Amino acid sequence: MEAHIIADAAPGTERPDVARAISITELFTIGVGPSSSHTVGPMRAAFAFADGVADRDDIASVTCELFGSLALTGIGHATDMAILLGLAGHQPESVDPDAIPALVAEIREHGRLKLAGKIDLPFLEAENLLFRRGQFLAGHANAMRFTASFADGSSTEETWFSIGGGAICRAGEPPARVNFTLPHPFSSAVELLAIGDETGLSVGAIVARNELAWRPEAETNAFLDAVRAAMLGCISRGLKGEGELPGGLKVRRRAKDMHQRLLDRGPRSDPSAVFEWVSLWALAVNEENAAGGRVVTAPTNGAAGVIPAVLKYYEVFSANATPEGSRLLLTTAAAIGFLYKKRASISAAEMGCQGEVGVACSMAAAGLAAALGASNAQIENAAEIGMEHNLGLTCDPIGGLVQIPCIERNTMGAIKAINAAYLAMHGDGRHIVSLDAVIETMRQTGEDMRSKYKETSLGGLAVNVVEC
């Protein structure tokens, strides 16, 4: 049954302005699984709220209400744990993934938490963490309302939205850095290509020049290298993981066994070995994500395996791979990710999985094409192909868990991205469907898609497969 109950609106909250300046550090963030919008974002929002009210020593209680997709699939996405951790002063970038179970268990066992790590308060989930299933707030499908009550009878309330990729915004606040000046601002692929024609810069170089508005080049390169290391580190950890993934579906981790079989096979000229390795790398990342491990939002956690797998493909199977090529892959992918964030959304709760795995595929295709020496026109074509063949992809996770079909879907996205890059490079960049047109089509498709197919677990595989 599709939920249509609309709760009170969040005034002043609209889609971010297309002119908003976005940094690569916003697109690629290092956090924890299993979901950027349902775990990372809520943890950040809870932390921000707690940090803002913890300066009053007469605070008596805090309550969090979850709406929309957060309410419907929050348990499967560990949103409840994320809220507890955020209120207790933990952030996704710094919390130890291995320590999370014990931290949450202590709060639940004692029915108390230290707000922002400072103020000891009673906190019973049945009373203080409320899932408003079937209720959606105007503004975004991932909404949270925090309330702090004080000893004098007063209270303060804030509504926050988790808008995709771990990004959050508070209701009523304008988007950050709308008027921030960049050397080469762009809000469409047409503008991006025009800048390249005028300056002679590649897509990735345009992003690198823009990043100078935030920090020196050396710092951006260090950040890119850290993102690369985190992505490859996640693959390595995923190849070692064993047993069942948490959540009750009894999904067994497959990457370790698959890895051993590929190693036992030894060197092969069979072309199938290439896509088996790429699929393995994507599988490893998303199993690690589903287990709550350390991952890079790329651009989301649910789609975190696509770009790392394609990056690994470039470094392992490309004859002339270089560290500079890996950076170019990431900066070019970021340029495409910016366009989706500006002109549509990377939130599955708004767009379905086309906004996550589809966007990751588009980004990875463009990045790989750039690293392999493609022209800007070919890069734009690769990004367009990557999305065109993911249009309409629904988000229907079984049990609300980022496992089925999410894990395997990343393997498909990675393979499609590589295919898209090579298809584009066989042409001269001229093509019928533009990247801007396909992004707009994705946006319209997402808006037309019924909510039961957009990360609510009310339709599709989520209701047609018996949980076991």
C-alpha positions in Angstrom: 0.0 0.0 0.0 1.4 3.3 -1.0 1.7 6.0 1.7 0.3 9.4 0.8 -0.1 11.0 4.2 1.4 14.5 4.2 2.5 15.9 7.5 3.1 19.6 8.2 5.4 21.3 5.7 8.9 22.5 6.3 8.8 26.1 5.3 11.5 27.5 3.1 13.0 24.2 2.1 13.5 23.7 -1.7 15.8 21.9 -4.0 19.3 23.5 -3.8 19.8 26.2 -6.4 21.6 25.1 -9.5 24.1 27.9 -9.0 25.3 26.5 -5.7 29.0 25.9 -5.6 29.9 22.3 -4.7 33.3 21.1 -3.7 34.7 17.6 -4.5 35.1 17.2 -0.7 31.3 17.4 -0.4 30.7 14.7 -3.1 33.2 12.2 -1.9 33.1 11.8 1.9 34.4 9.0 4.0 31.9 7.6 6.4 30.2 4.3 7.5 27.7 2.0 6.0 25.1 1.0 5.1 23.5 4.1 3.7 24.7 7.7 3.1 21.1 9.1 3.2 19.8 6.9 6.0 22.9 6.4 8.1 25.5 9.1 7.4 23.0 11.9 6.9 20.9 11.2 10.0 24.1 10.8 12.2 25.3 14.2 11.0 21.9 15.9 11.6 21.6 14.4 15.1 25.1 15.5 15.9 24.4 19.1 14.6 21.2 19.3 16.6 22.8 17.9 19.8 25.8 20.2 19.4 23.5 23.2 19.0 21.4 22.6 22.2 24.0 21.1 24.5 25.2 24.5 25.7 22.1 24.7 28.0 22.5 22.8 31.3 18.7 22.7 32.0 17.9 20.4 29.1 15.6 17.6 30.2 15.0 15.4 27.2 15.4 15.1 23.5 13.2 13.4 21.0 13.6 12.5 17.3 10.8 11.8 14.9 11.6 10.1 11.5 9.4 10.7 8.4 9.1 9.4 4.9 11.7 6.9 3.7 13.6 7.2 6.9 10.6 6.0 8.8 9.7 3.2 6.4 13.2 1.7 5.9 15.2 3.2 8.7 15.6 0.0 10.7 17.1 -1.8 7.8 19.4 1.1 7.0 20.5 1.5 10.7 18.9 5.0 11.0 18.0 4.2 14.6 21.6 3.5 15.5 22.8 6.6 13.5 20.5 8.9 15.5 21.7 7.4 18.8 25.3 7.9 17.8 24.8 11.4 16.5 23.0 12.6 19.5 25.8 11.1 21.7 28.4 13.2 19.9 29.7 10.8 17.2 30.3 11.6 13.6 30.5 9.2 10.6 33.9 10.4 9.6 35.5 9.6 13.0 33.5 6.9 14.7 35.2 3.5 14.7 32.9 1.1 12.8 34.0 -1.8 15.0 33.0 0.2 18.1 29.5 1.0 16.9 27.7 -2.1 18.2 29.1 -1.6 21.7 28.3 2.1 21.8 24.7 1.5 20.8 24.3 -1.4 23.1 25.4 0.7 26.1 22.8 3.4 25.3 20.1 0.8 24.9 21.0 -1.2 28.0 21.0 1.8 30.3 18.3 3.8 28.6 20.5 6.9 28.7 22.9 8.8 26.5 25.3 11.7 26.9 24.0 14.4 24.6 26.9 15.7 22.5 29.1 13.7 24.8 28.4 16.2 27.6 24.9 15.9 29.2 23.6 12.7 30.7 19.9 12.3 29.6 17.3 9.5 29.7 16.7 8.1 26.3 14.2 5.3 25.6 13.8 4.5 22.0 10.1 3.7 22.4 9.5 7.2 23.7 12.3 9.3 22.2 12.9 7.9 18.8 9.6 7.7 16.8 9.1 6.3 13.4 6.2 8.2 11.7 5.6 5.5 9.1 3.4 6.7 6.2 4.0 10.4 7.0 6.0 12.6 4.7 7.1 16.1 5.3 7.1 18.7 2.5 10.7 19.4 1.4 12.2 16.0 1.1 11.3 12.3 1.5 14.1 11.9 4.2 13.0 14.1 7.1 13.8 14.3 10.8 12.3 16.4 13.5 14.3 16.9 16.7 12.8 18.4 19.8 14.6 19.4 23.0 12.6 20.1 26.2 14.0 22.2 29.0 13.3 22.2 32.8 11.4 25.5 32.6 8.8 24.0 30.3 10.1 25.5 27.1 11.3 23.6 24.0 13.1 24.0 20.8 12.4 22.2 17.5 14.4 21.7 14.3 13.6 19.8 11.1 16.4 18.4 9.1 16.6 16.7 5.7 19.0 14.1 4.5 19.2 15.0 0.9 21.5 12.3 -0.5 25.1 11.3 -0.4 25.3 12.1 3.3 24.5 15.8 2.8 22.0 17.4 5.1 20.2 20.7 5.4 18.0 22.3 8.0 14.5 23.5 7.1 14.3 27.1 6.3 18.0 27.7 5.7 19.2 28.7 2.3 21.7 26.5 0.5 25.3 27.2 1.4 27.6 29.0 -0.9 25.1 29.9 -3.6 27.1 33.0 -4.5 30.5 31.5 -3.9 32.8 32.6 -6.7 34.5 29.9 -8.7 37.0 30.5 -11.6 34.9 28.3 -13.9 31.3 27.9 -12.6 29.1 25.6 -14.5 25.6 24.2 -13.9 25.1 22.2 -17.1 27.1 20.0 -19.4 26.7 22.6 -22.1 28.4 25.1 -19.9 31.1 22.6 -18.9 31.9 21.8 -22.5 31.9 25.5 -23.5 34.5 26.2 -20.7 36.6 23.5 -22.0 36.5 24.9 -25.5 37.3 28.4 -24.4 40.1 27.5 -22.0 41.5 24.3 -23.5 41.1 22.6 -20.1 39.8 19.0 -19.7 36.7 18.4 -17.6 38.8 17.2 -14.7 41.2 20.1 -14.9 38.2 22.5 -14.8 37.2 20.9 -11.5 40.7 21.1 -10.2 40.9 24.8 -11.0 37.6 25.4 -9.2 38.9 23.6 -6.2 41.6 26.3 -5.8 38.8 28.5 -4.5 38.6 26.3 -1.5 42.2 25.2 -0.9 45.7 24.9 -2.4 46.2 22.4 -5.1 48.4 20.2 -2.9 45.6 19.9 -0.3 43.1 18.8 -3.0 45.6 16.3 -4.4 46.1 14.9 -0.9 42.3 14.7 -0.5 42.0 12.8 -3.8 44.8 10.4 -2.8 43.0 9.8 0.6 39.7 9.1 -1.2 41.5 6.7 -3.6 43.2 4.9 -0.6 39.9 4.6 1.2 38.2 3.2 -1.8 41.0 0.6 -2.5 41.2 -0.1 1.3 37.5 -0.9 1.3 38.0 -3.3 -1.5 40.8 -5.0 0.4 38.7 -5.3 3.6 35.7 -6.6 1.6 37.8 -9.4 0.1 38.5 -10.7 3.6 35.0 -10.5 5.1 33.2 -13.7 6.0 29.9 -14.9 7.3 26.4 -13.4 7.1 25.6 -9.8 6.7 23.6 -8.2 9.5 19.8 -7.6 9.3 18.2 -11.0 9.2 18.1 -11.8 5.5 20.9 -14.3 6.0 22.8 -13.0 3.0 26.2 -14.6 2.9 29.3 -12.6 2.0 30.6 -13.9 -1.3 33.6 -11.7 -2.1 36.2 -13.8 -0.2 35.3 -17.1 -1.8 35.0 -15.5 -5.3 38.4 -13.9 -4.8 40.0 -17.2 -3.9 38.5 -18.9 -6.9 39.8 -16.2 -9.3 43.3 -16.5 -7.7 43.2 -20.3 -8.0 42.4 -19.9 -11.7 45.6 -18.1 -12.3 46.5 -15.8 -15.2 44.0 -16.1 -18.1 43.5 -14.5 -21.4 39.8 -15.2 -21.2 38.1 -11.8 -21.5 35.5 -12.9 -19.0 38.2 -12.6 -16.3 38.2 -8.8 -16.6 34.5 -8.3 -15.8 34.7 -11.0 -13.1 37.4 -9.1 -11.3 35.5 -5.8 -11.7 32.3 -7.4 -10.4 34.3 -8.8 -7.5 35.7 -5.4 -6.5 32.3 -3.8 -6.6 30.8 -6.7 -4.6 33.6 -6.4 -2.0 32.8 -2.7 -1.4 29.1 -3.1 -1.1 29.3 -6.1 1.2 31.6 -4.0 3.4 29.1 -1.2 3.2 26.2 -3.5 4.1 28.2 -4.7 7.1 28.5 -1.1 8.4 32.2 -0.7 7.5 34.2 2.3 6.4 33.2 3.4 2.8 33.4 6.4 0.6 30.1 8.0 -0.6 30.6 7.8 -4.3 28.2 9.6 -4.7 26.2 7.6 -2.1 26.8 4.5 0.1 24.3 2.4 -1.7 26.2 3.0 -4.9 29.7 3.0 -3.3 31.1 0.1 -5.2 30.8 1.4 -8.8 33.6 4.0 -8.9 36.1 2.1 -6.8 35.7 -1.0 -9.0 36.2 1.1 -12.1 39.2 2.9 -10.5 40.7 -0.5 -9.7 40.0 -1.6 -13.3 41.9 1.4 -14.6 44.9 0.8 -12.3 45.1 -2.9 -12.9 44.1 -3.4 -16.5 45.2 -0.2 -18.2 48.6 -0.3 -19.7 49.6 3.3 -18.9 47.8 3.9 -15.5 49.4 6.7 -13.4 48.6 8.4 -10.1 47.7 11.5 -12.1 45.3 9.4 -14.1 43.5 8.2 -11.0 43.1 11.7 -9.8 41.8 12.7 -13.2 39.3 9.9 -13.0 38.0 11.2 -9.7 37.9 14.9 -10.6 36.1 14.1 -13.9 33.6 11.8 -12.1 33.0 14.6 -9.6 32.2 17.1 -12.4 29.4 14.8 -13.6 28.2 14.2 -10.0 27.9 18.0 -9.5 25.6 18.2 -12.5 23.2 15.5 -11.0 23.2 17.2 -7.6 22.5 20.6 -9.2 19.9 19.6 -11.8 18.2 16.6 -10.2 19.1 14.6 -7.1 21.3 11.7 -6.0 18.7 10.6 -3.4 17.0 7.2 -4.0 14.1 8.5 -1.9 13.5 11.1 -4.6 14.8 9.5 -7.8 14.9 5.7 -7.2 18.1 3.8 -7.7 18.7 5.6 -11.0 19.7 8.5 -8.8 22.3 6.3 -7.0 23.7 3.4 -9.1 22.7 5.2 -12.3 24.5 8.4 -11.3 27.6 6.4 -10.1 27.7 4.6 -13.4 27.5 7.9 -15.3 30.3 9.4 -13.1 32.5 6.3 -13.4 32.0 6.1 -17.2 33.1 9.7 -17.6 36.0 9.3 -15.2 37.4 6.2 -16.9 37.1 7.8 -20.3 39.1 10.8 -19.1 41.8 8.7 -17.6 42.1 6.8 -20.9 42.6 10.0 -22.8 39.1 10.8 -24.1 38.2 14.3 -25.3 35.7 16.4 -23.4 33.0 15.6 -25.9 33.7 11.8 -25.5 33.6 12.2 -21.7 30.2 13.9 -21.9 29.0 11.1 -24.2 30.3 8.4 -21.8 28.4 10.0 -18.9 25.2 10.2 -21.0 25.5 6.5 -22.0 26.0 5.5 -18.4 22.8 7.1 -17.3 20.7 6.4 -20.4 20.7 2.7 -19.7 19.9 3.1 -16.0 16.8 5.3 -16.5 13.8 4.1 -14.5 15.8 2.0 -12.1 13.8 1.6 -9.0 14.9 1.4 -5.4 13.1 -1.6 -3.8 15.4 -3.1 -1.1 14.2 -6.2 0.5 13.7 -5.7 4.2 14.8 -2.1 3.8 18.4 -3.4 3.9 21.2 -2.2 1.5 21.7 -5.8 0.4 19.3 -7.2 -2.2 19.3 -6.0 -5.0 21.8 -3.3 -4.0 25.0 -5.2 -3.8 24.8 -7.0 -7.1 23.4 -3.8 -8.7 26.7 -2.2 -8.1 28.5 -4.9 -10.1 26.2 -4.2 -13.0 26.8 -0.5 -12.7 30.6 -0.9 -12.8 30.4 -3.1 -15.9 28.0 -0.7 -17.6 30.4 2.2 -16.8 33.3 0.5 -18.5 31.2 -0.4 -21.5 29.9 3.2 -21.7 33.4 4.6 -21.6 34.7 2.5 -24.5 31.5 3.0 -26.6 32.0 6.8 -26.3 35.7 6.6 -27.2 34.9 4.7 -30.4 33.0 7.8 -31.5 34.0 11.4 -32.0 31.8 12.8 -29.2 28.8 13.6 -31.5 25.6 11.9 -30.4 21.9 12.4 -30.3 21.0 12.5 -26.6 22.9 15.1 -24.6 23.9 14.6 -21.0 21.7 17.5 -19.9 18.8 15.9 -21.6 19.4 12.6 -19.9 19.7 14.2 -16.5 16.4 16.1 -17.0 14.8 12.8 -18.1 16.1 11.1 -15.0 14.6 14.0 -12.9 11.2 13.7 -14.6 11.2 9.9 -14.3 12.0 10.1 -10.6 9.2 12.6 -10.0 6.8 10.5 -11.9 7.9 7.3 -10.2 5.4 6.1 -7.5 6.8 6.5 -4.0 6.6 2.7 -3.3 9.5 2.3 -5.8 11.7 5.0 -4.1 13.4 3.5 -1.1 10.2 2.8 0.9 10.3 -1.0 0.6 6.6 -0.9 -0.3 6.9 -2.2 -3.8 8.9 -4.2 -6.3 11.3 -6.9 -5.0 10.7 -5.7 -1.5 7.2 -7.1 -1.5 7.4 -9.8 -4.1 10.3 -11.8 -2.5 9.6 -13.7 0.7 12.1 -12.8 3.4 13.9 -15.8 4.8 
